[in-house]
Amino acid sequence: RGIKLAAHYQAAVTLVSTLLWITS
């Protein structure tokens, strides 16, 4: 369960970072 949560967190961080990079 912890690994799955970490994976989702990593995916969310990557998505947000990408969006911020594109819109900046």
N, C-alpha and C positions, 0 to 999 in steps of 0.2 A: 504493500500500500504506500509506503514511504517513497519507493522508487517511482511509482506512477505519479504521485503528487509532484515530485521533483521534475519529472519529465514535462508535466503540464506547466509548471512554473517556468521552466526553461523556454518552452515554446511561447509562452505569453511574453516573456522578456524579449525574446528574439523578434516577435511580431511588433511589439511596441517600439523597439529600437529601430527596426526597419522603417516603420511608418514615420518616426521622428526624423530619420535620415533623409527620407524621400521628401518630406514636407519642409525641411529646413532650407 
